[in-house]
Amino acid sequence: MDMTTTLPPNEHLISAPGEPIVNITAYTARQQASGYVGSHISHLMGGGDPALMLAQGRVVWRVPILLSSPRRGILGQVAHLDIDARTGQLLLPPDFHTQIETHAQALLNSSPPAAAS
């Protein structure tokens, strides 16, 4: 029996019988995101707590990318990175590097300076 033909229009099949929903844990997704941005963009960025999402027909871990400062701590989120929850593939948008750098600069410009010590 084909499950996709029996579903009402507002329902979506997440996992076919016998197919795992996720192979990658939230912890692994966060590590992958942190490793990628830390080595390709800035060591002052890392992954936050992932959320399991259905995005463009895929089950993904959506990992917020956080900017931090040694003196000011976590400044805020500058982007998010989706990681396929079944394969672990990083789903980078074409303009990811530009987007993250633009948001990071805007966040730095809007953040108050660190208190003098």
LINCORSUL-V848184 format. One record per backbone hydrogen bond with DSSP energy under -0.5 kcal/mol. CO is the residue of the C=O (numbers start at 1). NH is the residue of the N-H. E is the energy in kcal/mol with one decimal. If there is no record, write none. Layout:
co->[CO;CO]
nh->[NH;NH]
e->[E;E]
This chain:
co->[1;2;2;3;8;12;16;25;26;27;28;29;30;31;32;33;34;35;36;37;37;42;44;46;51;51;53;53;55;58;58;59;60;60;61;61;62;62;63;64;64;65;65;66;67;67;69;73;76;79;81;82;83;84;85;85;89;90;91;93;95;96;97;98;99;100;101;102;103;104;105;106;107]
nh->[3;5;6;6;11;14;19;29;30;31;32;33;34;35;36;37;38;39;40;41;42;45;68;66;53;62;55;60;58;55;60;85;53;62;63;83;51;64;81;48;66;78;79;46;75;76;73;69;67;65;63;91;61;88;23;24;84;92;82;96;99;100;101;102;103;104;105;106;107;108;109;110;111]
e->[-0.8;-0.8;-0.5;-0.9;-2.0;-0.5;-2.6;-2.4;-2.4;-2.1;-2.6;-2.5;-2.7;-2.7;-2.4;-2.5;-2.3;-1.8;-2.5;-1.8;-2.6;-1.3;-2.8;-3.3;-0.5;-3.1;-0.6;-2.8;-1.7;-2.8;-0.7;-2.6;-3.2;-0.6;-0.8;-2.2;-1.7;-0.6;-2.6;-2.7;-0.6;-3.0;-1.0;-1.9;-3.1;-1.3;-2.4;-2.5;-2.9;-3.1;-2.8;-2.9;-3.0;-2.5;-3.3;-2.5;-2.6;-1.0;-0.6;-1.8;-3.0;-2.8;-2.1;-2.4;-2.4;-2.3;-2.3;-2.1;-2.3;-2.5;-2.4;-1.6;-1.0]
